[in-house]
Amino acid sequence: MADEVILLDYWPSAFGMRTRIALEEKNIKYDHREQDLFNKSQILLETNPVHKKIPVLIHNGKPVCESLIQVEYIDETWPGETPLLPSDPYQRAEAKFWGDFIDKKVSGPTWVLWGGKGEAQEAGKKEFIDVLKTLETELGDKTYFGGESFGYVDIALIGFYSWFDAYEKFANFSIEAECPKVIAWAKRCLKRESVAKSLPDSDKITKYIPELKKRLGETCTTPTHYAVLSIDGSSHNPLYGPITGTTVKECGCARFTHYYVTAAPPSHYAVSSIDGFSQSGLCDLHTGPVAGRRNNPKAFLPLIRCLLTHILFYDPSWKVWGTTGEEQVKAKKELLEHFKTLETELGDKTYYGGDVFGFVDIALMGYYSWFKAIEKFGEFSIEAEFPVLSQWTKRCLERESVVHSIADSDKIIEYAYVLRRKLGAE
Ligand SMILES: N[C@@H](CCC(=O)N[C@@H](CS)C(=O)NCC(=O)O)C(=O)O
């Protein structure tokens, strides 16, 4: 039976481009289904219920989410003659390191180049160039990131190239003047049919930006959530939550009508609406000193990334033990939902992967030492609310590898008290 391959995609998406290129490299015919992200389709919601984002690759009815995971999946499913990842484990790990670097460092802050302004945009420009320079050093004199053959890291990065013109135009700078080697590399990549076929015309993206801003603006005019990032170095824990009368003060800027200052006030703040289209900070940001100290715009971009990458599990879990009041209640609700998702995913399997202890078990057990603190300060029992998950932790704890590696839960509680004092929650 022939493979059925469907790609849920959105034409300007640098992530979607990755999957398109990988499929083209392997000569896989696929059904490209363009999605309206402002009005998400049933198939998108059903196939990526956790993130509700494109791209989604559906292979013989089975969805695979996250673009870099898709590239790896494509490489493993259709090995053919053009491997995208090296077979050597160390080189593979290196390629994945750079893929992860691109995900965390390139994709996070680029919206500020076309969607931001002022200090935030200046800081974003500098950070973007620094990141490209790091990549330029990694590229060195090689033809592609992996050496002579085009592969995983090239695929991870090249989609952003079609946005470069827009970054340059809206942020008023020249990427080529700063990073000529990256541009030369991108031009080499574009000579490949797989890339040329998968990247939209840069001009089309630049022309689309005003419309995109308008659509995003429409969804962001009445924010219901705030994000506050302390940027004075005392806390790297961004806060976010629903806007309520008591936590919000007007900050006088039409698009960013609200900000929130923590119980132990940080010296600087950064605010962004995180409603609507995405939680990836697609609205402008507002930053500034809280009380007459010097602003440090450079510092907040990494924290935004921190907010984005941690928003799903890390963020609500620390807030359950590290905050109080309404914020804690909201975090608890969110965390309980994540536990539920994780319990559903486990089902009646012994471990996440089936009968064998593995990757996902390790990822979640990393949080186990904090469970007791979460239960204590969140005033709930994981065992009572999530018996299946609780049984799973007990099974994991029978493994020597786990017992030897996790921190003592009581020590963590003591430490949580120390942190609560620092966070102003005690
Ligand atoms: N980490 C994801 C990022 C995907 C992503 O951000 N997709 C955006 C479009 S470029 C999306 O679907 N946004 C819809 C939303 O955030 O609601 C990946 O690599 O696949």
The ligand as a Tripos MOL2 file, in Angstrom:
@<TRIPOS>MOLECULE
LIG
   20    19     1     0     0
SMALL
NO_CHARGES

@<TRIPOS>ATOM
      1 N1          8.1530   24.3100   17.7690 N.3       1 LIG1
      2 C1          7.1540   24.2430   16.7540 C.3       1 LIG1
      3 C2          6.7600   25.6530   16.3580 C.3       1 LIG1
      4 C3          5.5830   25.6770   15.4090 C.3       1 LIG1
      5 C4          4.8970   27.0430   15.3660 C.2       1 LIG1
      6 O1          5.2420   27.9770   16.1130 O.2       1 LIG1
      7 N2          3.9070   27.1710   14.4770 N.am      1 LIG1
      8 C5          3.1620   28.4100   14.3900 C.3       1 LIG1
      9 C6          3.1530   28.9310   12.9690 C.3       1 LIG1
     10 S1          4.7460   29.4330   12.4830 S.3       1 LIG1
     11 C7          1.6980   28.1190   14.7390 C.2       1 LIG1
     12 O2          1.1250   27.1320   14.3390 O.2       1 LIG1
     13 N3          1.0960   29.0280   15.4880 N.am      1 LIG1
     14 C8         -0.2730   28.9320   15.8550 C.3       1 LIG1
     15 C9         -0.4820   29.3130   17.2950 C.2       1 LIG1
     16 O3          0.5050   29.6120   17.9790 O.co2     1 LIG1
     17 O4         -1.6140   29.3080   17.7180 O.co2     1 LIG1
     18 C10         7.7130   23.4620   15.5790 C.2       1 LIG1
     19 O5          8.9240   23.4350   15.4030 O.co2     1 LIG1
     20 O6          6.9160   22.8160   14.8660 O.co2     1 LIG1
@<TRIPOS>BOND
     1     1     2 1
     2     2     3 1
     3     2    18 1
     4     3     4 1
     5     4     5 1
     6     5     6 2
     7     5     7 1
     8     7     8 1
     9     8     9 1
    10     8    11 1
    11     9    10 1
    12    11    12 2
    13    11    13 1
    14    13    14 1
    15    14    15 1
    16    15    16 2
    17    15    17 1
    18    18    19 2
    19    18    20 1
@<TRIPOS>SUBSTRUCTURE
     1 LIG1         1 GROUP 0 **** ****
